[in-house]
Amino acid sequence: MPSVSDWKIPSSAQPKPEDYSYDLDHALAAVVGLRTIIPADAFTAETLGTERAGHGVLIRGNGLVLTIGYLITEAQTVWLTLSDGRSVPGHVLGYDQETGFGLVQALAKLDMPALEIGQSSAASIGERVVVGGAGGRARSVAARIVARQEFAGYWEYVLDEAFFTAPSHPNWGGTALIGPAGDLLGIGSLQLQHVVDKGQPQNINMVVPIDLLKPIFDDLQKFGRRSGPPRPWLGLYATEVESRLVVVGLADRGPAKKADVQNGDIVLSVAGKEVRDLAGFFRRIWAQGQAGVEVPLTIYRDGETMDVRIKSSERNRFLKGPSLH
């Protein structure tokens, strides 16, 4: 992911104030730059790196910033760059594994505008939106919502419905999806390729809808995570290949690796029920109970079908907690 300070959006793709009924520059002033440093021995250091950069959105006047959680997972140092050029330290408040949202508290008085939280369920396909990055119009994209649909990520992650926007923001992590009323509809998470007419691939952004924040907001502020029992986590990465689920990676020291699951294994069923897609696979795992439950898989390897039983764990047990300031 490129740095938040060494690029600009082409002028033709930038939002223009006259195209929106709200104060565009005022709304974009709530988007901040975010940089984090993660210890080299952190669980996510190898996959996500030890230096991460992206964006966050000021959602409260007291310095509360919403971002995408992978930017701040296991962070020992957090810096926020404001629209007026100041940099201030921040503290990780929490991260929700199920949605991907993360919260950061600025450790200085900001005196910056906060972006009002909107209602993502009211947004429509084709609606004109802004994917806002830190740095104002020059680092933001005038876009439209091109789809609303289920999304499953190989890292044991499923959203019942995510937003997809185009054209894509090139520095997507933690961007603000700003709706027609100038309010926050979601937080940018990924860049994906989508095949359009004539087979031409198009880059699009996946955005986590803001409505998913409301039920867990108080928990994240108070406890750093959502309340209730955590989901079972196996620590395997899978992908769909011709209606089959293939293991393509294993988390070091994770439950699946300890159970001798191997790269290339084909997952046939979970607890006796056939699975053929990522979302169904992960939901079937979660249906077995809370973290710690034993999850039975039937896999195919080297011409043989075999059963394995994986004692699941809680993903957060493998992660370093936030540093205290």
Secondary structure as GFF3:
##gff-version 3
##sequence-region A 1 325
A	DSSP	three_ten_helix	11	13	.	.	.	ID=ss1
A	DSSP	three_ten_helix	17	19	.	.	.	ID=ss2
A	DSSP	alpha_helix	24	28	.	.	.	ID=ss3
A	DSSP	beta_strand	31	37	.	.	.	ID=ss4
A	DSSP	alpha_helix	45	48	.	.	.	ID=ss5
A	DSSP	beta_strand	51	60	.	.	.	ID=ss6
A	DSSP	beta_strand	64	68	.	.	.	ID=ss7
A	DSSP	three_ten_helix	69	71	.	.	.	ID=ss8
A	DSSP	beta_strand	77	81	.	.	.	ID=ss9
A	DSSP	beta_strand	87	95	.	.	.	ID=ss10
A	DSSP	beta_strand	101	106	.	.	.	ID=ss11
A	DSSP	three_ten_helix	120	122	.	.	.	ID=ss12
A	DSSP	beta_strand	128	132	.	.	.	ID=ss13
A	DSSP	three_ten_helix	136	139	.	.	.	ID=ss14
A	DSSP	beta_strand	141	153	.	.	.	ID=ss15
A	DSSP	beta_strand	157	166	.	.	.	ID=ss16
A	DSSP	beta_strand	176	178	.	.	.	ID=ss17
A	DSSP	beta_strand	184	195	.	.	.	ID=ss18
A	DSSP	three_ten_helix	197	199	.	.	.	ID=ss19
A	DSSP	beta_strand	201	209	.	.	.	ID=ss20
A	DSSP	three_ten_helix	210	212	.	.	.	ID=ss21
A	DSSP	three_ten_helix	214	216	.	.	.	ID=ss22
A	DSSP	alpha_helix	217	223	.	.	.	ID=ss23
A	DSSP	beta_strand	236	241	.	.	.	ID=ss24
A	DSSP	beta_strand	244	250	.	.	.	ID=ss25
A	DSSP	alpha_helix	255	258	.	.	.	ID=ss26
A	DSSP	beta_strand	266	270	.	.	.	ID=ss27
A	DSSP	beta_strand	273	274	.	.	.	ID=ss28
A	DSSP	alpha_helix	278	286	.	.	.	ID=ss29
A	DSSP	beta_strand	294	301	.	.	.	ID=ss30
A	DSSP	beta_strand	304	311	.	.	.	ID=ss31
A	DSSP	three_ten_helix	315	318	.	.	.	ID=ss32
###
